[in-house]
Amino acid sequence: MSATTLLLLGFACFRLTHLVVEDRIAGPLRHWAAGAVARRYPQGGAARELVEALIGCPWCCGVWAAAVLLALWRWLPVVGQPLVWLLAVAGVGIAIEMAVGAWRRTGAAGG
């Protein structure tokens, strides 16, 4: 795997993980999944903990996001490669926005 591919996949994984775990747009999906699993497993258990971790933990979600993106990149490139490019470009944008926000909060912006 080339360094460029690794970088693309890394930013795509970052963006997909952030989308699933943090972004407001995925909030209804997170609430639906949490509600569905809570109704199915009202007493808790491993399945409920797994779903809650996948939608609430960036470390947990990131592993599965990477697995999905790698599989699509390798075995379904007609879908995987455009999706990875899209997520990677968006991921770079989010990373820049996060860096600028942190820079502003530290007062380094001169304000």
N, C-alpha and C positions, 0 to 999 in steps of 0.2 A: 504494500500500500504506500502510495506516495505521500509526502508531507502535505501537499495541497489537498489530497483526498481526506487525510486525517483532520486537517484544519476545517474543511467543509463539514465533515461529519460531526466534528466537535461543536461547531457553532450551531449546526442543525439540531443536535441533541440538546444543547443548552436552550434553544428557543422552544423546542417541543416540550421539554420538561417544564419550563417556565409557563408555557401556555396551559398545560394540564394542571399544574399545582397552584399557580398564582394568578393568572389573568382573569379579569372579571368576565370576559366573554365565555370562558369555560365554567363559570360558576354554576349555571343551571345544570350542566352535565355532572359536575361534582355533587351537587345536592341530590340530583336524581339517583346517581349511583349509590351514594351514602344511604338514602332513604330506601332504595330497593333492597340493598343488602341488610339493612336493619330490619326490614319487614320479614325477609327470608330467614334471618338468623337473629331473632330478638334476644337471645341469651348470650350473644357474642360468639366467640369461637375463632378458630384460625382463619376461616374464609372471610369473615367480617373484618378481622384485623388486617388481612392481606389487602382487601379492597381499600380500606381506609388509609393504609400506608401508601398504596399506589397513587392515590389521588391527593394525598396530603404531605408526603415526604419527598422532597426533591432528590434525595440520595436514592431512595427506592425507585421512584418513577424514572430517574435518569438511566438506571441500568436497563430497564425495559424499553425505554425510548431508544436507547442505543441499539438494543437487539433488533427492534422493529426496523429502524433506519438501515442498519447493516444488512439485514435480510432483504429489504426492498432494493437496496443499492446493488446487492449481489445477484439476487434471483429474479427480480422484476425491475430491471433498470429503466424501462420505459416509464414507469411510475416513480420509482425510487430516486432517480437522478434529478428530475425536475423538482420533486418534493424537497430533496436535500438542499438543492440550490436555493429554493424559495425560503426555507427555514433558516439556512445559513446567512443569507443576506439580511433577513429580518433579525436574526440573532446578533449580527454585527451592529445593527442599528440599536437594538436594545442595550447591548454592552456599552456602546458609546453614550447613550442616554443615561445609563446607570453611572458611568464614570463622570460625566458632566454634573449630574446631580450630587454625587459625592464631593466633587471638587467645589461646587457651590456651597455645600453645607459646611465645608471646612473653612470657608472664608477665603480660599485661594483665588477666588474670582475678583477680589479687590472691592467687594461690596460691603 
